[in-house]
Amino acid sequence: MGTVTPFPVPRGLPSQIGFERLELTRILDLYGRMVSAGHWRDYAIELGQDAAVFAAFRRATERPEFRIEKRPALRQKQGMWALVGESGVVLKRGHELGPVLAPVERRLMKLVAE
């Protein structure tokens, strides 16, 4: 009962790219904080053969406000993480997830007066 049998993958086809548990936890934590602040209302996850994409929406009928992309093929080049804006422009790219999410997390900061 404790044995995990891998699902057979046809030869010649690359396997599916996905998020690891810690990566997805960090992304969903940010999503939850943005929802509670009233910025986002919906999300979508796309797992493909060359990239995994998390898209956050202000409304479900619009384009995603931000997309967080993981492309392992770019790991040795620019970094496998990218933050893409609503217009499709890459806002931030890097080798680690934390610095790539920093521009979105800055939106949650509020100036508190004394």
All heavy atoms as an XYZ file, in Angstrom:
906
protein
N       0.809     -1.187      0.000
C       0.000      0.000      0.000
C       0.859      1.260      0.000
O       0.421      2.290     -0.456
C      -0.915     -0.001      1.214
C      -1.884      1.119      1.222
S      -3.479      0.436      1.486
C      -4.443      1.863      1.311
N       2.092      1.197      0.470
C       2.956      2.362      0.512
C       3.807      2.503     -0.732
O       4.690      3.336     -0.792
N       3.560      1.710     -1.776
C       4.358      1.765     -2.991
C       3.683      2.665     -4.017
O       2.494      2.537     -4.281
C       4.511      0.355     -3.597
O       4.988     -0.524     -2.578
C       5.476      0.353     -4.738
N       4.472      3.573     -4.594
C       3.956      4.469     -5.622
C       4.456      3.979     -6.970
O       5.658      3.844     -7.187
C       4.428      5.921     -5.389
C       3.964      6.820     -6.508
C       3.937      6.418     -4.047
N       3.543      3.691     -7.863
C       3.894      3.233     -9.197
C       3.804      4.405    -10.162
O       2.759      5.047    -10.264
C       2.932      2.115     -9.653
O       2.932      1.088     -8.661
C       3.346      1.540    -10.977
N       4.901      4.734    -10.871
C       4.838      5.869    -11.801
C       3.932      5.570    -12.984
O       3.834      4.436    -13.445
C       6.287      6.062    -12.241
C       6.948      4.759    -11.977
C       6.204      4.100    -10.845
N       3.261      6.626    -13.447
C       2.393      6.509    -14.603
C       3.264      6.395    -15.852
O       4.205      7.177    -16.023
C       1.492      7.743    -14.690
C       0.374      7.610    -15.675
C      -0.712      6.808    -15.397
C       0.413      8.276    -16.879
C      -1.749      6.678    -16.301
C      -0.609      8.153    -17.794
C      -1.699      7.340    -17.499
N       3.003      5.459    -16.725
C       3.860      5.305    -17.908
C       3.733      6.496    -18.867
O       2.640      6.948    -19.171
C       3.352      4.024    -18.567
C       1.967      3.846    -18.046
C       1.932      4.485    -16.685
N       4.886      7.011    -19.296
C       4.937      8.138    -20.226
C       5.425      7.622    -21.571
O       6.445      6.948    -21.641
C       5.889      9.234    -19.701
C       5.969     10.390    -20.674
C       5.442      9.714    -18.335
N       4.712      7.914    -22.662
C       5.166      7.461    -23.971
C       6.528      8.062    -24.313
O       6.817      9.204    -23.996
C       4.104      7.966    -24.945
C       2.998      8.504    -24.129
C       3.474      8.652    -22.733
N       7.352      7.278    -24.958
C       8.689      7.750    -25.337
C       8.585      8.805    -26.432
O       7.698      8.766    -27.264
C       9.531      6.591    -25.807
C       9.748      5.608    -24.703
C      11.038      4.923    -24.896
N      11.268      4.187    -23.652
C      12.426      3.940    -23.184
N      13.487      4.319    -23.847
N      12.579      3.284    -22.074
N       9.509      9.748    -26.396
C       9.539     10.786    -27.411
C       8.773     12.038    -27.025
O       9.003     13.093    -27.563
N       7.862     11.923    -26.052
C       7.116     13.085    -25.596
C       7.707     13.583    -24.279
O       7.948     12.805    -23.373
C       5.641     12.734    -25.373
C       4.826     12.380    -26.608
C       3.422     11.971    -26.205
C       4.769     13.557    -27.563
N       7.965     14.890    -24.155
C       8.472     15.399    -22.882
C       7.390     15.327    -21.812
O       6.202     15.363    -22.109
C       8.842     16.849    -23.190
C       8.106     17.191    -24.421
C       7.850     15.916    -25.167
N       7.823     15.207    -20.577
C       6.851     15.128    -19.494
C       6.256     16.502    -19.210
O       6.748     17.521    -19.665
C       7.525     14.582    -18.237
O       8.566     15.454    -17.841
N       5.225     16.512    -18.437
C       4.504     17.747    -18.121
C       5.269     18.531    -17.052
O       5.776     17.967    -16.094
C       3.116     17.381    -17.619
C       2.216     18.540    -17.370
C       0.858     18.074    -16.906
O       0.744     17.058    -16.235
N      -0.165     18.811    -17.258
N       5.332     19.852    -17.195
C       5.977     20.726    -16.230
C       4.933     21.133    -15.196
O       3.791     21.435    -15.539
C       6.540     21.996    -16.915
C       7.487     21.635    -18.034
C       7.213     22.919    -15.896
C       8.704     20.870    -17.620
N       5.315     21.145    -13.937
C       4.389     21.538    -12.883
C       5.104     22.302    -11.789
O       6.313     22.475    -11.801
N       4.327     22.775    -10.823
C       4.874     23.480     -9.673
C       5.148     22.487     -8.559
O       4.367     21.563     -8.341
C       3.882     24.535     -9.163
C       3.603     25.640    -10.131
C       2.391     25.709    -10.793
C       4.552     26.617    -10.383
C       2.126     26.734    -11.672
C       4.301     27.646    -11.266
C       3.088     27.703    -11.922
N       6.241     22.690     -7.832
C       6.494     21.887     -6.642
C       5.622     22.415     -5.516
O       5.092     23.524     -5.580
C       7.971     21.974     -6.261
C       8.884     21.335     -7.287
C      10.345     21.452     -6.909
O      10.645     21.844     -5.749
O      11.183     21.161     -7.766
N       5.483     21.634     -4.471
C       4.579     21.996     -3.375
C       4.959     23.333     -2.732
O       4.096     24.170     -2.479
C       4.583     20.901     -2.312
C       3.635     21.184     -1.161
C       3.678     20.074     -0.156
N       3.160     18.865     -0.735
C       2.001     18.319     -0.411
N       1.243     18.880      0.489
N       1.589     17.212     -0.981
N       6.236     23.560     -2.450
C       6.656     24.809     -1.815
C       6.440     26.010     -2.735
O       6.070     27.099     -2.277
C       8.118     24.727     -1.391
C       8.410     23.752     -0.252
C       9.909     23.671      0.003
C       7.676     24.145      1.003
N       6.665     25.825     -4.026
C       6.434     26.903     -4.992
C       4.955     27.272     -5.047
O       4.588     28.451     -4.994
C       6.910     26.484     -6.379
C       8.382     26.209     -6.475
C       8.779     25.462     -7.729
O       7.900     24.972     -8.462
O       9.998     25.372     -7.972
N       4.119     26.262     -5.146
C       2.681     26.508     -5.224
C       2.150     27.100     -3.914
O       1.280     27.978     -3.934
C       1.939     25.219     -5.573
C       0.484     25.374     -5.971
C       0.344     26.302     -7.169
C      -0.123     24.023     -6.290
N       2.710     26.673     -2.788
C       2.309     27.247     -1.498
C       2.633     28.729     -1.448
O       1.817     29.545     -1.006
C       3.012     26.504     -0.349
O       2.654     25.131     -0.398
C       2.631     27.089      0.998
N       3.812     29.099     -1.921
C       4.216     30.515     -1.918
C       3.315     31.342     -2.843
O       2.904     32.450     -2.501
C       5.669     30.592     -2.386
C       6.219     31.970     -2.494
C       7.143     32.263     -1.337
N       7.508     33.662     -1.325
C       8.737     34.104     -1.353
N       9.725     33.256     -1.379
N       8.985     35.382     -1.320
N       3.005     30.800     -4.010
C       2.155     31.512     -4.972
C       0.727     31.647     -4.437
O       0.127     32.719     -4.511
C       2.173     30.803     -6.340
C       3.567     30.908     -6.963
C       1.120     31.381     -7.264
C       3.765     30.030     -8.178
N       0.179     30.572     -3.875
C      -1.192     30.627     -3.353
C      -1.290     31.492     -2.100
O      -2.339     32.093     -1.842
C      -1.712     29.219     -3.085
C      -2.030     28.405     -4.338
C      -2.417     26.981     -3.965
C      -3.121     29.059     -5.154
N      -0.210     31.582     -1.321
C      -0.199     32.489     -0.179
C      -0.309     33.936     -0.655
O      -1.087     34.720     -0.122
C       1.084     32.291      0.633
C       1.192     33.268      1.785
O       0.255     33.310      2.609
O       2.207     33.993      1.861
N       0.456     34.273     -1.684
C       0.371     35.616     -2.267
C      -1.025     35.852     -2.845
O      -1.613     36.917     -2.649
C       1.420     35.797     -3.359
C       1.347     37.092     -4.154
C       1.569     38.300     -3.254
C       2.349     37.070     -5.289
N      -1.572     34.856     -3.529
C      -2.915     34.971     -4.098
C      -3.950     35.248     -3.004
O      -4.806     36.121     -3.141
C      -3.283     33.706     -4.874
C      -4.713     33.691     -5.336
C      -5.124     34.458     -6.418
C      -5.672     32.939     -4.667
C      -6.439     34.473     -6.829
C      -6.992     32.948     -5.070
C      -7.366     33.709     -6.150
O      -8.669     33.722     -6.547
N      -3.866     34.532     -1.903
C      -4.809     34.720     -0.797
C      -4.723     36.112     -0.202
O      -5.746     36.730      0.130
N      -3.505     36.637     -0.064
C      -3.354     37.991      0.460
C      -3.889     39.032     -0.517
O      -4.480     40.031     -0.103
C      -1.881     38.268      0.789
C      -1.430     37.474      2.027
C      -0.013     37.811      2.432
N       0.898     37.175      1.483
C       2.044     37.705      1.075
N       2.422     38.884      1.493
N       2.816     37.054      0.238
N      -3.702     38.797     -1.821
C      -4.230     39.730     -2.819
C      -5.762     39.678     -2.872
O      -6.408     40.688     -3.099
C      -3.639     39.432     -4.195
C      -2.152     39.717     -4.296
S      -1.710     41.437     -4.122
C      -2.044     42.026     -5.766
N      -6.336     38.504     -2.668
C      -7.800     38.378     -2.622
C      -8.349     39.118     -1.407
O      -9.323     39.871     -1.511
C      -8.227     36.895     -2.605
C      -9.687     36.744     -2.236
C      -7.957     36.256     -3.949
N      -7.721     38.938     -0.253
C      -8.219     39.608      0.950
C      -8.054     41.124      0.867
O      -8.817     41.869      1.481
C      -7.525     39.070      2.199
O      -6.154     39.410      2.185
N      -7.075     41.601      0.071
C      -6.904     43.039     -0.137
C      -7.853     43.575     -1.204
O      -7.947     44.779     -1.407
C      -5.463     43.340     -0.531
N      -8.545     42.693     -1.929
C      -9.520     43.108     -2.928
C      -8.955     43.300     -4.322
O      -9.632     43.828     -5.190
N      -7.718     42.866     -4.569
C      -7.100     43.055     -5.885
C      -7.491     41.954     -6.880
O      -7.713     42.230     -8.046
C      -5.578     43.101     -5.770
C      -5.071     44.303     -5.041
N      -5.154     45.579     -5.552
C      -4.486     44.425     -3.828
C      -4.630     46.428     -4.698
N      -4.219     45.750     -3.633
N      -7.491     40.710     -6.432
C      -7.738     39.585     -7.330
C      -8.997     38.848     -6.904
O      -9.400     38.850     -5.751
C      -6.566     38.608     -7.308
C      -5.307     39.149     -7.901
C      -5.162     40.248     -8.682
C      -3.996     38.614     -7.735
N      -3.853     40.423     -9.020
C      -3.106     39.438     -8.468
C      -3.477     37.523     -7.064
C      -1.732     39.191     -8.520
C      -2.120     37.280     -7.127
C      -1.265     38.112     -7.851
N      -9.626     38.182     -7.901
C     -10.838     37.416     -7.606
C     -10.824     35.997     -8.149
O     -11.640     35.182     -7.757
C     -12.049     38.133     -8.191
C     -12.302     39.428     -7.510
C     -13.618     39.964     -7.886
N     -13.831     41.220     -7.175
C     -14.890     41.935     -7.271
N     -15.867     41.543     -8.046
N     -15.007     43.043     -6.597
N      -9.923     35.701     -9.087
C      -9.921     34.375     -9.710
C      -8.511     34.031    -10.137
O      -7.661     34.909    -10.281
C     -10.861     34.375    -10.920
C     -11.279     32.974    -11.344
O     -10.994     32.014    -10.606
O     -11.887     32.852    -12.412
N      -8.263     32.739    -10.347
C      -6.966     32.306    -10.851
C      -7.126     31.094    -11.753
O      -8.170     30.438    -11.754
C      -5.983     31.995     -9.708
C      -6.250     30.714     -8.959
C      -5.646     29.513     -9.342
C      -7.097     30.686     -7.863
C      -5.877     28.340     -8.642
C      -7.334     29.530     -7.160
C      -6.715     28.358     -7.553
O      -6.950     27.201     -6.872
N      -6.080     30.823    -12.515
C      -6.057     29.643    -13.387
C      -4.637     29.085    -13.387
O      -3.665     29.837    -13.285
C      -6.462     30.009    -14.808
N      -4.533     27.780    -13.501
C      -3.236     27.114    -13.575
C      -3.204     26.317    -14.864
O      -4.119     25.547    -15.153
C      -3.001     26.180    -12.377
C      -2.963     26.998    -11.085
C      -1.707     25.401    -12.544
C      -2.819     26.165     -9.837
N      -2.136     26.509    -15.638
C      -1.939     25.754    -16.876
C      -0.623     24.996    -16.766
O       0.428     25.588    -16.533
C      -1.889     26.701    -18.067
C      -1.636     25.989    -19.377
C      -1.443     26.953    -20.536
O      -1.629     28.164    -20.361
O      -1.104     26.467    -21.622
N      -0.690     23.687    -16.914
C       0.495     22.841    -16.860
C       0.731     22.279    -18.251
O      -0.054     21.473    -18.736
C       0.301     21.711    -15.844
C      -0.072     22.165    -14.425
C      -0.355     20.963    -13.548
C       1.012     23.026    -13.834
N       1.805     22.717    -18.887
C       2.087     22.302    -20.255
C       3.362     21.495    -20.345
O       3.970     21.136    -19.349
N       3.786     21.235    -21.565
C       4.985     20.451    -21.785
C       6.258     21.282    -21.662
O       7.312     20.753    -21.374
C       4.947     19.791    -23.164
C       3.892     18.726    -23.271
C       3.892     18.056    -24.629
O       4.565     18.498    -25.540
N       3.129     16.993    -24.742
N       6.159     22.605    -21.859
C       7.359     23.440    -21.751
C       7.267     24.464    -20.625
O       8.280     25.049    -20.249
C       7.638     24.155    -23.068
C       6.472     25.031    -23.513
O       5.371     24.833    -23.000
O       6.693     25.890    -24.377
N       6.086     24.688    -20.044
C       5.943     25.695    -18.992
C       4.749     25.379    -18.100
O       3.794     24.730    -18.519
C       5.775     27.080    -19.597
N       4.846     25.884    -16.864
C       3.720     25.880    -15.933
C       3.388     27.340    -15.660
O       4.278     28.145    -15.392
C       4.088     25.163    -14.640
N       2.100     27.697    -15.743
C       1.687     29.094    -15.643
C       0.590     29.227    -14.594
O      -0.388     28.477    -14.606
C       1.168     29.619    -17.002
C       0.724     31.060    -16.886
C       2.224     29.460    -18.080
N       0.764     30.197    -13.693
C      -0.270     30.579    -12.737
C      -0.740     31.962    -13.147
O       0.059     32.903    -13.189
C       0.283     30.608    -11.306
C      -0.743     30.966    -10.270
C      -1.446     29.972     -9.619
C      -1.010     32.285     -9.947
C      -2.399     30.299     -8.660
C      -1.954     32.627     -9.002
C      -2.648     31.618     -8.355
N      -2.011     32.125    -13.460
C      -2.559     33.406    -13.906
C      -3.546     33.915    -12.862
O      -4.399     33.171    -12.390
C      -3.265     33.247    -15.250
N      -3.407     35.199    -12.498
C      -4.292     35.829    -11.511
C      -5.133     36.891    -12.206
O      -4.614     37.702    -12.972
C      -3.471     36.455    -10.399
N      -6.446     36.869    -11.921
C      -7.401     37.743    -12.596
C      -8.060     38.707    -11.615
O      -8.360     38.330    -10.489
C      -8.520     36.911    -13.246
C      -8.053     35.963    -14.297
C      -7.584     34.700    -13.967
C      -8.080     36.325    -15.632
C      -7.164     33.818    -14.945
C      -7.664     35.453    -16.616
C      -7.201     34.199    -16.266
N      -8.323     39.934    -12.075
C      -9.158     40.860    -11.297
C     -10.605     40.407    -11.381
O     -11.333     40.411    -10.410
C      -9.038     42.279    -11.840
C      -7.789     42.977    -11.385
C      -7.786     44.372    -11.942
N      -7.492     44.269    -13.369
C      -6.615     45.002    -13.999
N      -5.965     45.927    -13.356
N      -6.373     44.840    -15.271
N     -11.020     40.028    -12.591
C     -12.346     39.453    -12.841
C     -12.155     38.284    -13.787
O     -11.243     38.284    -14.603
C     -13.270     40.492    -13.472
C     -13.663     41.594    -12.529
C     -14.509     42.647    -13.222
N     -14.604     43.844    -12.432
C     -13.685     44.793    -12.381
N     -12.589     44.690    -13.099
N     -13.843     45.852    -11.622
N     -13.036     37.335    -13.716
C     -12.882     36.124    -14.524
C     -13.037     36.389    -16.015
O     -12.573     35.613    -16.833
C     -13.892     35.067    -14.081
N     -13.672     37.479    -16.386
C     -13.925     37.755    -17.805
C     -12.810     38.550    -18.464
O     -12.883     38.828    -19.656
C     -15.245     38.535    -17.957
O     -15.150     39.750    -17.218
C     -16.418     37.704    -17.477
N     -11.787     38.944    -17.719
C     -10.709     39.759    -18.266
C      -9.471     38.935    -18.548
O      -9.419     37.751    -18.252
C     -10.340     40.862    -17.256
C     -11.436     41.860    -17.011
C     -11.001     42.923    -16.021
O      -9.927     42.791    -15.415
O     -11.756     43.883    -15.858
N      -8.473     39.617    -19.090
C      -7.152     39.006    -19.220
C      -6.537     38.904    -17.824
O      -6.874     39.691    -16.945
C      -6.235     39.900    -20.056
C      -6.564     39.940    -21.491
C      -5.610     40.879    -22.142
N      -5.448     40.559    -23.543
C      -4.708     41.258    -24.354
N      -4.049     42.307    -23.925
N      -4.613     40.910    -25.617
N      -5.593     37.979    -17.637
C      -4.959     37.913    -16.319
C      -4.133     39.178    -16.050
O      -3.445     39.677    -16.939
C      -4.065     36.680    -16.402
C      -3.908     36.388    -17.846
C      -5.112     36.929    -18.539
N      -4.215     39.685    -14.825
C      -3.436     40.864    -14.452
C      -1.948     40.516    -14.388
O      -1.103     41.283    -14.826
C      -3.902     41.395    -13.104
C      -3.192     42.655    -12.694
C      -3.722     43.220    -11.385
O      -4.542     42.567    -10.710
O      -3.304     44.324    -11.058
N      -1.639     39.335    -13.835
C      -0.267     38.845    -13.776
C      -0.249     37.363    -14.099
O      -1.190     36.645    -13.779
C       0.331     39.037    -12.374
C       0.624     40.455    -12.021
C      -0.173     41.126    -11.112
C       1.697     41.111    -12.579
C       0.086     42.436    -10.770
C       1.972     42.426    -12.251
C       1.166     43.085    -11.342
N       0.837     36.938    -14.736
C       1.098     35.517    -14.941
C       2.459     35.202    -14.342
O       3.430     35.923    -14.577
C       1.123     35.171    -16.432
C      -0.221     35.180    -17.078
C      -0.225     34.606    -18.490
N       1.034     34.669    -19.200
C       1.275     35.442    -20.257
N       0.335     36.237    -20.714
N       2.443     35.418    -20.857
N       2.525     34.131    -13.581
C       3.783     33.659    -13.018
C       4.129     32.401    -13.791
O       3.397     31.410    -13.735
C       3.638     33.373    -11.514
C       3.184     34.639    -10.798
C       4.942     32.843    -10.943
C       2.626     34.408     -9.422
N       5.235     32.446    -14.545
C       5.604     31.345    -15.430
C       6.869     30.654    -14.934
O       7.814     31.310    -14.518
C       5.846     31.856    -16.847
C       4.622     32.449    -17.492
C       4.871     32.890    -18.918
O       6.023     32.825    -19.386
O       3.899     33.305    -19.569
N       6.843     29.339    -15.030
C       8.010     28.521    -14.709
C       8.409     27.785    -15.987
O       7.662     26.947    -16.479
C       7.665     27.524    -13.604
C       8.797     26.592    -13.257
C       8.365     25.589    -12.194
C       9.461     24.629    -11.856
N       9.016     23.633    -10.861
N       9.590     28.119    -16.510
C      10.114     27.501    -17.725
C      11.485     26.904    -17.432
O      12.493     27.612    -17.503
C      10.213     28.511    -18.852
C       8.882     29.036    -19.304
C       9.009     29.970    -20.500
N       7.716     30.489    -20.867
C       6.869     29.864    -21.687
N       7.211     28.720    -22.232
N       5.697     30.396    -21.969
N      11.549     25.614    -17.094
C      12.830     24.997    -16.748
C      13.872     25.035    -17.880
O      15.065     24.973    -17.609
C      12.458     23.555    -16.406
C      11.028     23.627    -16.009
C      10.434     24.703    -16.848
N      13.458     25.177    -19.123
C      14.414     25.244    -20.229
C      15.282     26.500    -20.146
O      16.400     26.522    -20.669
C      13.673     25.217    -21.562
N      14.814     27.541    -19.459
C      15.570     28.790    -19.317
C      16.372     28.852    -18.017
O      16.912     29.895    -17.666
C      14.626     29.990    -19.384
C      13.853     30.161    -20.683
C      12.898     31.336    -20.580
C      14.807     30.347    -21.843
N      16.457     27.741    -17.311
C      17.133     27.702    -16.011
C      18.582     28.176    -16.100
O      19.047     28.943    -15.267
C      17.094     26.290    -15.450
C      17.840     26.149    -14.144
C      17.699     24.778    -13.607
N      16.301     24.623    -13.231
C      15.750     23.479    -12.894
N      16.452     22.381    -12.918
N      14.486     23.411    -12.562
N      19.323     27.760    -17.113
C      20.730     28.120    -17.247
C      20.944     29.462    -17.934
O      22.055     29.956    -17.986
C      21.479     27.027    -18.014
C      21.446     25.669    -17.341
C      22.111     25.689    -15.978
O      23.097     26.369    -15.756
N      21.539     24.939    -15.038
N      19.903     30.053    -18.464
C      20.028     31.316    -19.206
C      19.570     32.483    -18.339
O      20.321     32.971    -17.515
C      19.229     31.244    -20.507
C      19.767     30.171    -21.437
C      18.947     30.064    -22.670
C      19.485     28.927    -23.543
N      18.672     28.707    -24.702
N      18.331     32.940    -18.502
C      17.835     34.115    -17.791
C      17.213     33.774    -16.446
O      16.934     34.645    -15.657
C      16.776     34.821    -18.643
C      17.244     35.088    -20.032
C      16.189     34.744    -21.056
O      15.419     33.820    -20.878
N      16.166     35.492    -22.129
N      16.949     32.540    -16.205
C      16.224     32.117    -15.012
C      14.883     31.538    -15.417
O      14.262     31.990    -16.373
N      14.441     30.539    -14.674
C      13.226     29.835    -15.102
C      11.942     30.521    -14.655
O      10.873     30.158    -15.109
C      13.248     28.393    -14.636
C      13.087     28.158    -13.177
S      13.032     26.395    -12.876
C      13.016     26.364    -11.120
N      12.007     31.542    -13.787
C      10.809     32.216    -13.308
C      10.624     33.533    -14.026
O      11.579     34.258    -14.261
C      10.900     32.475    -11.806
C      10.870     31.223    -11.019
C      11.942     30.578    -10.464
C       9.738     30.425    -10.714
N      11.527     29.438     -9.842
C      10.181     29.318     -9.974
C       8.380     30.541    -10.996
C       9.309     28.342     -9.518
C       7.524     29.567    -10.536
C       7.987     28.485     -9.800
N       9.374     33.847    -14.361
C       9.074     35.120    -15.014
C       7.729     35.642    -14.506
O       6.791     34.868    -14.301
C       9.019     34.965    -16.527
N       7.676     36.951    -14.301
C       6.433     37.631    -13.957
C       6.029     38.417    -15.189
O       6.748     39.305    -15.639
C       6.636     38.568    -12.763
C       5.415     39.355    -12.311
C       4.352     38.412    -11.745
C       5.805     40.381    -11.268
N       4.860     38.073    -15.758
C       4.396     38.673    -17.004
C       3.169     39.530    -16.700
O       2.242     39.088    -16.018
C       4.045     37.579    -18.040
C       3.595     38.201    -19.343
C       5.230     36.664    -18.253
N       3.168     40.753    -17.213
C       2.062     41.681    -16.984
C       0.878     41.404    -17.881
O       0.883     40.500    -18.727
N      -0.140     42.221    -17.726
C      -1.394     42.053    -18.468
C      -1.202     42.196    -19.978
O      -1.851     41.532    -20.765
C      -2.411     43.073    -17.970
C      -3.796     42.873    -18.502
C      -4.804     43.769    -17.817
O      -4.421     44.573    -16.961
O      -5.991     43.653    -18.152
N      -0.280     43.058    -20.385
C      -0.053     43.279    -21.814
C       0.897     42.258    -22.432
O       1.160     42.319    -23.625
C       0.493     44.690    -22.026
O       1.727     44.825    -21.360
N       1.430     41.338    -21.638
C       2.335     40.319    -22.151
C       3.804     40.667    -22.009
O       4.670     39.932    -22.454
N       4.107     41.796    -21.366
C       5.483     42.234    -21.159
C       6.054     41.528    -19.929
O       5.394     41.454    -18.887
C       5.539     43.767    -20.955
C       6.944     44.231    -20.644
C       4.992     44.469    -22.165
N       7.277     41.022    -20.042
C       7.942     40.391    -18.909
C       8.394     41.496    -17.964
O       9.231     42.327    -18.309
C       9.134     39.527    -19.362
C       9.866     38.962    -18.162
C       8.670     38.404    -20.268
N       7.822     41.511    -16.756
C       8.134     42.549    -15.773
C       9.366     42.202    -14.959
O      10.137     43.076    -14.578
C       6.940     42.758    -14.840
C       5.625     43.129    -15.510
C       4.503     43.148    -14.497
C       5.756     44.462    -16.202
N       9.555     40.921    -14.675
C      10.680     40.485    -13.853
C      11.004     39.047    -14.218
O      10.118     38.249    -14.470
C      10.283     40.595    -12.372
C      11.336     40.274    -11.396
C      12.080     41.502    -11.001
C      13.007     41.149     -9.848
N      13.855     42.213     -9.453
N      12.290     38.739    -14.261
C      12.739     37.385    -14.557
C      13.858     37.045    -13.586
O      14.639     37.908    -13.216
C      13.248     37.310    -15.995
C      13.552     35.903    -16.452
C      14.015     35.889    -17.883
N      13.005     36.275    -18.837
C      12.080     35.465    -19.352
N      12.030     34.218    -18.969
N      11.216     35.908    -20.230
N      13.923     35.784    -13.167
C      14.964     35.425    -12.228
C      15.089     33.931    -12.019
O      14.309     33.132    -12.535
N      16.122     33.589    -11.234
C      16.412     32.186    -10.942
C      15.631     31.676     -9.728
O      15.498     30.471     -9.548
C      17.915     31.997    -10.704
C      18.726     32.255    -11.937
N      18.863     31.327    -12.944
C      19.415     33.340    -12.343
C      19.621     31.817    -13.909
N      19.974     33.047    -13.569
N      15.140     32.608     -8.886
C      14.395     32.229     -7.685
C      13.017     32.882     -7.704
O      12.833     33.962     -8.265
C      15.156     32.648     -6.438
C      16.482     31.915     -6.286
C      17.209     32.326     -5.028
O      16.587     32.948     -4.143
O      18.405     32.028     -4.937
N      12.065     32.232     -7.044
C      10.677     32.697     -7.069
C      10.457     33.965     -6.244
O       9.728     34.861     -6.660
C       9.747     31.581     -6.578
C       8.250     31.867     -6.555
C       7.762     32.240     -7.943
C       7.499     30.675     -6.023
N      11.103     34.079     -5.087
C      10.885     35.221     -4.188
C      11.108     36.582     -4.832
O      10.221     37.439     -4.790
N      12.282     36.828     -5.414
C      12.504     38.140     -6.045
C      11.584     38.414     -7.234
O      11.272     39.568     -7.521
C      13.963     38.066     -6.504
C      14.586     37.028     -5.655
C      13.500     36.050     -5.341
N      11.120     37.372     -7.898
C      10.216     37.561     -9.038
C       8.836     38.012     -8.548
O       8.168     38.812     -9.200
C      10.125     36.269     -9.881
C       9.058     36.363    -10.937
C      11.477     35.973    -10.522
N       8.425     37.548     -7.383
C       7.120     37.927     -6.833
C       7.160     39.269     -6.098
O       6.108     39.812     -5.758
C       6.613     36.849     -5.868
C       6.307     35.486     -6.463
C       5.843     34.536     -5.378
C       5.286     35.581     -7.569
N       8.349     39.830     -5.867
C       8.488     41.069     -5.087
C       7.671     42.245     -5.630
O       7.050     42.966     -4.834
C       9.960     41.439     -4.971
N       7.612     42.497     -6.948
C       6.798     43.629     -7.417
C       5.308     43.495     -7.072
O       4.643     44.494     -6.809
C       6.997     43.626     -8.936
C       8.281     42.930     -9.153
C       8.380     41.916     -8.052
N       4.800     42.289     -7.038
C       3.388     42.085     -6.693
C       3.199     42.251     -5.187
O       2.218     42.847     -4.740
C       2.907     40.693     -7.153
C       1.444     40.491     -6.813
C       3.140     40.514     -8.637
N       4.155     41.739     -4.399
C       4.043     41.854     -2.946
C       4.151     43.307     -2.497
O       3.587     43.684     -1.475
C       5.106     40.994     -2.272
C       4.821     39.512     -2.427
C       5.881     38.629     -1.811
O       7.002     39.113     -1.547
O       5.584     37.445     -1.607
N       4.867     44.150     -3.248
C       4.974     45.571     -2.913
C       3.617     46.268     -2.977
O       3.399     47.253     -2.286
C       5.948     46.263     -3.861
C       7.301     46.417     -3.253
C       8.202     47.264     -4.122
N       9.343     46.428     -4.445
C       9.718     46.084     -5.652
N       9.076     46.524     -6.696
N      10.757     45.300     -5.841
N       2.729     45.753     -3.796
C       1.390     46.352     -3.897
C       0.584     46.175     -2.622
O      -0.366     46.911     -2.374
C       0.621     45.736     -5.061
C       1.260     45.989     -6.401
C       0.471     45.359     -7.500
N      -0.657     46.212     -7.813
C      -1.694     45.828     -8.519
N      -1.776     44.612     -8.982
N      -2.675     46.654     -8.780
N       0.970     45.188     -1.794
C       0.235     44.931     -0.550
C       0.691     45.829      0.601
O       0.003     45.936      1.608
C       0.431     43.469     -0.140
C      -0.270     42.462     -1.028
C       0.157     41.054     -0.650
C      -1.766     42.606     -0.927
N       1.851     46.446      0.450
C       2.361     47.297      1.527
C       1.548     48.579      1.616
O       1.217     49.198      0.611
C       3.824     47.647      1.273
C       4.749     46.513      1.442
S       6.410     47.149      1.354
C       7.239     45.742      0.668
N       1.222     48.968      2.850
C       0.482     50.197      3.068
C       1.306     51.086      3.985
O       1.916     50.617      4.943
C      -0.869     49.908      3.716
C      -1.816     49.177      2.842
C      -3.143     48.974      3.538
C      -4.089     48.194      2.650
N      -5.360     47.915      3.320
N       1.330     52.356      3.719
C       2.015     53.317      4.563
C       1.135     53.606      5.757
O      -0.020     54.026      5.622
C       2.308     54.586      3.775
C       3.107     55.644      4.500
C       4.497     55.084      4.846
C       3.259     56.873      3.634
N       1.677     53.393      6.946
C       0.911     53.611      8.170
C       1.409     54.905      8.804
O       2.585     55.064      9.093
C       1.098     52.428      9.147
C       0.341     52.681     10.437
C       0.665     51.139      8.493
N       0.494     55.837      9.016
C       0.841     57.118      9.631
C       0.914     56.957     11.143
O       0.255     56.111     11.725
C      -0.180     58.173      9.248
N       1.703     57.814     11.761
C       1.841     57.755     13.218
C       0.661     58.349     13.919
O      -0.009     59.202     13.531
C       3.110     58.479     13.630
C       4.338     57.781     13.133
C       5.598     58.500     13.585
O       5.551     59.233     14.572
O       6.607     58.321     12.932
